[in-house]
Amino acid sequence: MTTVEEGEVIGGGSVSDALIRPDAAKPTPTARLRVWLRYQIEAQALRWRLWGPVAFGCGSGLYFSLRSEPALWLVVLIAAVAVGGWLAARRRGWSRQFTWPLMILACLSGGVTAAKLRTDMISAPIAPAMSRPTSIEAWVVDVDSPGQRGARIVIAPVRIRGVSAEDTPVRLRATVRGEPPRPGEAIRLFAILNPPPAPASPGAYDFGRNAFFQGMGGVAFGLGETRRIELAPPSWRLRAEMAVNGARYRLSERIVERLGQRTGGIAAAMTTSHETWISQEDMNIMRDSGLAHILSVSGLHMAIVGGFVFFAVRLLVAAVPWLALRAPGKKIAAVAGLIAVGAYLIVSGAPAPAERAAVTASIAFLAILLNRQAVTMHGLAVAAFIVLLIQPESVTTPGFQMSFAATAALVALVEAWPKRTREISVPWPIATVQKFAGWLFAAIAASLVAGMATGPFAMQHFNRTAVYGLLANLGTSPVADFILMPALALGAALEPLGLGGPFLTVAGWGVDIMLAIGSWTAGLPGAVQTIPSAPDYVLPIAFLGIVFVCVWRARLRWLGLPFAAAVMIWPRAPVPDLWIGDGGTNAAFHSGGEAVVVRPGVREFAADLWSRRRGLEMVGRDAEGWSCDRFSCRPETVDAGPIALWWGKRVPTADQIDALCQSAEIVSIRATVSDLPASCQGRLILDGVDFARGGAVELWRIENANGPRWRAVWTSDVRGDRPWSRQPDPDVSDSAA
């Protein structure tokens, strides 16, 4: 019997376990590589189908990346041809090397078609930008998260003065003064009405697109107190929605009343998604410590609540011998888990992350009912496909990207985790230490893997990374998993009966521990690092790299690691020299690694988004060296800044324009200007016409022999002409007024 080295080949096959002749020729490196690649491909087995949902999601992403709206007949025709070709190839029995590419094309075109159909189905009126305040009569649908200017509510407008009935948006998000009105109340609001906001800078997150798919047709800023009025009864759907939201809000109030505003506010956000009582300081602590994901009802919450109910019911069934012998306890527990997930989805208000998490959890429980393994990559693929089929726009949201990337990484970790042999008759002290060490190692591995999978998306979308996020999550994980969430679920379920006090008290202890850990980690040196965004096309590269590492089942998977790290290692484009916000109301310029804001404290949210996206630290301009009044601000010297800003709505006088042009190379005027003085020759003048057409703008200074020139990139150019970017003209009656 003759032994051979692993990888020797006879007749083109691997012979690591075969007998060969003594005179067998040693295979060449090319032959070894061919055998190794063949093994890599054969190891995939049924995992080829997992790439279908990936291609479907890529098709949806391709639709949203287009600059103009495609014709429905064209995308349907392409999808029909692609699907027909794939089905015909399968029917003819073609091999996988032909059917798999056809399946990918079919899913890719199907994703484009689903996104187009979804856009056309939910298209609704968008509010015009009205130059004067107007009166809005509406029903209060829900209380939203507070903004920088006060409490916010979601309203269903019935009448808007100056807007026809057919052009009235279905929903508005309104900022109100004082305490927000409760869901189900009819109100009259005197407010400034605008369409949903455009991206804060070219290529930034599109808030208007998100509002479009949420049915939000505009935003309103209340100028006075809201008044209760009488309106005709709403539709039964709206009544039901307001009734559910009213019950959620009352539950939130009772939780806050039980635990206090600070502790109860966070507990209420984790239960009902209402963040009304969370202070900005606590929100910053949660973000800087990497614990902000706990506030949003998502996969973690659904998994803990559903898993707690599943194991509790299964334990109760097993505790009754008569029932345990006659009933399938595991399936009964799975049904209970499904009910718990559905109830939690309703209580949380069914935000998009909770809906995605509920679908994923439901697939796992259904797998148990069908005698299948609950946690598999195939189950995750089915959940992703269902979510994308229902909400194709989810592919553009950070929540979807991060949740499914983290879940895929954790499932891949479970698949690769070594199966440990159970010891027999181990003393309980040793067994306890072994179990704790095993849990600690598993928790560290899970947090590390999930953090690495979500890291590229957090860097690209939020431009910040919590350096000690792993430490904070390890500290809060046992508290949240075993104390906080189970006690909160029991307390919320029993609170309507007045019996939730003891459980909510225990949940409050968990919240206090979590806040203490978050405060400590957020206060450590260098707790938050700002990372500039990579070019837009880099994130899909990183996504495909992460998917390849998770889905591929052999050593070739590590080829995806460099691609998964693309967001971190990709070279950044040169930082713009200047940014001017939407409407020309504020501006910031790049100076020594800082974003110097011309109007500190005015619409800082947009300036902060731009500065973080470019990796800059936001600072306010110096008081010295600038000449500012009620409507304008201009530098007194060349070194002070490159821009003079006029944010007043009225047109500046000739002398005012002359002063602006003499002080800076770039002059931004919010109003529309027709005549310019001679001093404006050689200056870059941007006025209301430019901002109405383009939105926010980034400018790069280009030096040449004829003097400096400026390259501009406008938000509208990057955003394209899409249904969510088309802003209606101001109402004629409003303009006349």
KAPE-V892361 format. One record per pair of residues at least 4 apart in sequence whose C-alpha atoms are under 6 Angstrom apart, sorted by the first residue. I is the first residue (numbers start at 1). J is the second residue. If there is no record, write none. Layout:
# KAPE-V892361
i=I j=J
i=I j=J
This chain:
# KAPE-V892361
i=6 j=16
i=7 j=14
i=7 j=16
i=8 j=15
i=8 j=27
i=9 j=13
i=9 j=14
i=9 j=15
i=27 j=31
i=39 j=43
i=40 j=554
i=52 j=104
i=52 j=107
i=53 j=385
i=55 j=104
i=55 j=107
i=55 j=108
i=56 j=107
i=56 j=108
i=56 j=111
i=59 j=108
i=59 j=109
i=59 j=111
i=59 j=112
i=60 j=111
i=60 j=112
i=60 j=115
i=60 j=392
i=63 j=112
i=67 j=720
i=67 j=721
i=68 j=720
i=68 j=721
i=68 j=722
i=69 j=722
i=73 j=77
i=75 j=113
i=76 j=113
i=79 j=83
i=79 j=109
i=79 j=110
i=80 j=84
i=82 j=106
i=83 j=106
i=86 j=102
i=86 j=103
i=89 j=94
i=90 j=94
i=96 j=100
i=104 j=108
i=106 j=110
i=115 j=392
i=125 j=167
i=125 j=169
i=126 j=169
i=126 j=217
i=127 j=195
i=127 j=217
i=127 j=218
i=128 j=194
i=128 j=195
i=128 j=728
i=128 j=729
i=128 j=730
i=129 j=194
i=129 j=195
i=129 j=730
i=130 j=193
i=130 j=730
i=133 j=191
i=133 j=192
i=134 j=161
i=134 j=190
i=134 j=191
i=135 j=160
i=135 j=161
i=135 j=189
i=135 j=190
i=136 j=159
i=136 j=160
i=136 j=188
i=136 j=189
i=137 j=157
i=137 j=158
i=137 j=159
i=137 j=187
i=137 j=188
i=138 j=155
i=138 j=156
i=138 j=157
i=138 j=158
i=138 j=186
i=138 j=187
i=139 j=155
i=139 j=156
i=139 j=185
i=139 j=186
i=140 j=155
i=140 j=183
i=140 j=184
i=140 j=185
i=141 j=154
i=141 j=155
i=141 j=183
i=141 j=242
i=142 j=153
i=142 j=154
i=142 j=183
i=142 j=245
i=143 j=153
i=144 j=152
i=144 j=153
i=145 j=275
i=145 j=276
i=146 j=150
i=146 j=151
i=146 j=152
i=146 j=276
i=151 j=175
i=151 j=176
i=152 j=174
i=152 j=175
i=152 j=176
i=153 j=173
i=153 j=174
i=154 j=172
i=154 j=173
i=155 j=171
i=155 j=172
i=156 j=170
i=156 j=171
i=162 j=734
i=169 j=217
i=171 j=216
i=171 j=217
i=172 j=216
i=172 j=217
i=172 j=218
i=172 j=219
i=173 j=219
i=174 j=219
i=174 j=220
i=174 j=221
i=175 j=221
i=175 j=222
i=176 j=222
i=183 j=242
i=183 j=246
i=184 j=242
i=186 j=228
i=186 j=229
i=187 j=227
i=187 j=228
i=187 j=229
i=188 j=226
i=188 j=227
i=189 j=226
i=190 j=222
i=190 j=223
i=191 j=220
i=191 j=221
i=191 j=222
i=191 j=223
i=192 j=220
i=192 j=221
i=193 j=220
i=194 j=218
i=194 j=219
i=195 j=218
i=196 j=208
i=196 j=218
i=196 j=219
i=197 j=208
i=198 j=208
i=199 j=204
i=199 j=205
i=199 j=206
i=200 j=606
i=201 j=696
i=201 j=715
i=202 j=714
i=202 j=715
i=209 j=724
i=211 j=216
i=212 j=216
i=212 j=724
i=242 j=246
i=252 j=268
i=255 j=264
i=256 j=260
i=256 j=261
i=256 j=264
i=256 j=265
i=259 j=263
i=259 j=264
i=260 j=264
i=261 j=265
i=264 j=268
i=265 j=277
i=265 j=278
i=268 j=272
i=269 j=273
i=269 j=274
i=269 j=275
i=269 j=295
i=270 j=295
i=270 j=297
i=271 j=348
i=272 j=347
i=272 j=348
i=273 j=348
i=284 j=288
i=285 j=519
i=285 j=522
i=286 j=291
i=286 j=292
i=287 j=291
i=287 j=292
i=288 j=466
i=288 j=522
i=288 j=528
i=289 j=466
i=289 j=469
i=289 j=518
i=289 j=521
i=289 j=522
i=290 j=466
i=290 j=469
i=297 j=301
i=297 j=354
i=298 j=353
i=298 j=354
i=298 j=357
i=299 j=303
i=299 j=357
i=302 j=306
i=303 j=307
i=304 j=308
i=306 j=337
i=306 j=340
i=306 j=341
i=308 j=312
i=309 j=313
i=309 j=337
i=310 j=333
i=310 j=334
i=310 j=337
i=311 j=315
i=313 j=333
i=314 j=329
i=314 j=330
i=314 j=333
i=317 j=324
i=317 j=329
i=318 j=324
i=320 j=324
i=323 j=327
i=331 j=369
i=334 j=365
i=344 j=348
i=345 j=350
i=346 j=350
i=350 j=354
i=350 j=355
i=354 j=358
i=358 j=362
i=360 j=383
i=362 j=366
i=364 j=374
i=367 j=372
i=367 j=374
i=368 j=372
i=368 j=374
i=385 j=389
i=387 j=391
i=388 j=392
i=394 j=400
i=398 j=402
i=399 j=403
i=401 j=405
i=402 j=406
i=402 j=454
i=404 j=408
i=405 j=453
i=406 j=450
i=406 j=453
i=406 j=454
i=409 j=550
i=412 j=550
i=413 j=417
i=428 j=432
i=434 j=438
i=439 j=443
i=442 j=446
i=444 j=448
i=445 j=449
i=446 j=450
i=447 j=451
i=451 j=455
i=456 j=567
i=457 j=461
i=458 j=462
i=459 j=463
i=459 j=464
i=460 j=533
i=463 j=530
i=463 j=531
i=463 j=532
i=463 j=612
i=463 j=613
i=464 j=529
i=464 j=530
i=464 j=531
i=465 j=528
i=465 j=529
i=466 j=527
i=466 j=528
i=467 j=527
i=467 j=528
i=473 j=477
i=476 j=480
i=476 j=514
i=477 j=481
i=478 j=482
i=479 j=483
i=479 j=484
i=480 j=484
i=480 j=485
i=483 j=487
i=484 j=488
i=484 j=507
i=484 j=510
i=485 j=489
i=487 j=491
i=487 j=503
i=487 j=507
i=488 j=492
i=488 j=504
i=488 j=507
i=491 j=495
i=491 j=500
i=491 j=503
i=491 j=504
i=494 j=499
i=494 j=500
i=495 j=499
i=495 j=500
i=500 j=504
i=515 j=519
i=518 j=522
i=522 j=527
i=530 j=615
i=531 j=615
i=532 j=613
i=532 j=614
i=532 j=615
i=533 j=613
i=534 j=567
i=534 j=572
i=542 j=563
i=542 j=564
i=542 j=566
i=545 j=560
i=545 j=563
i=545 j=564
i=546 j=564
i=547 j=551
i=548 j=552
i=548 j=560
i=549 j=557
i=549 j=560
i=552 j=557
i=566 j=570
i=576 j=699
i=576 j=700
i=577 j=589
i=577 j=590
i=577 j=699
i=577 j=700
i=578 j=588
i=578 j=589
i=578 j=698
i=578 j=699
i=579 j=587
i=579 j=588
i=579 j=697
i=579 j=698
i=580 j=584
i=580 j=587
i=580 j=696
i=580 j=697
i=581 j=586
i=581 j=587
i=581 j=696
i=582 j=695
i=582 j=696
i=583 j=691
i=584 j=670
i=585 j=647
i=586 j=599
i=587 j=597
i=587 j=598
i=588 j=595
i=588 j=596
i=588 j=597
i=588 j=598
i=589 j=595
i=589 j=596
i=590 j=594
i=590 j=595
i=593 j=616
i=594 j=616
i=594 j=617
i=594 j=618
i=595 j=611
i=595 j=616
i=595 j=617
i=595 j=618
i=596 j=619
i=596 j=620
i=596 j=621
i=597 j=620
i=597 j=621
i=598 j=621
i=600 j=620
i=604 j=608
i=611 j=616
i=611 j=618
i=612 j=616
i=625 j=636
i=625 j=640
i=626 j=634
i=626 j=635
i=626 j=636
i=627 j=633
i=627 j=634
i=628 j=632
i=628 j=633
i=631 j=646
i=631 j=647
i=631 j=648
i=632 j=645
i=632 j=646
i=633 j=644
i=633 j=645
i=634 j=644
i=635 j=640
i=635 j=641
i=635 j=663
i=642 j=664
i=642 j=665
i=643 j=664
i=643 j=666
i=643 j=667
i=644 j=660
i=644 j=664
i=644 j=667
i=645 j=668
i=646 j=669
i=647 j=670
i=649 j=671
i=651 j=671
i=652 j=656
i=661 j=679
i=661 j=680
i=665 j=683
i=666 j=683
i=666 j=684
i=667 j=685
i=668 j=686
i=668 j=687
i=669 j=687
i=670 j=687
i=670 j=688
i=671 j=687
i=671 j=688
i=672 j=687
i=672 j=688
i=672 j=689
i=688 j=692
i=690 j=694
i=691 j=695
i=694 j=714
i=694 j=715
i=694 j=716
i=695 j=715
i=696 j=714
i=696 j=715
i=697 j=713
i=697 j=714
i=698 j=712
i=698 j=713
i=699 j=711
i=699 j=712
i=700 j=710
i=700 j=711
i=701 j=709
i=701 j=710
i=702 j=708
i=702 j=709
i=702 j=710
i=703 j=708
i=704 j=708
i=715 j=719
i=716 j=720
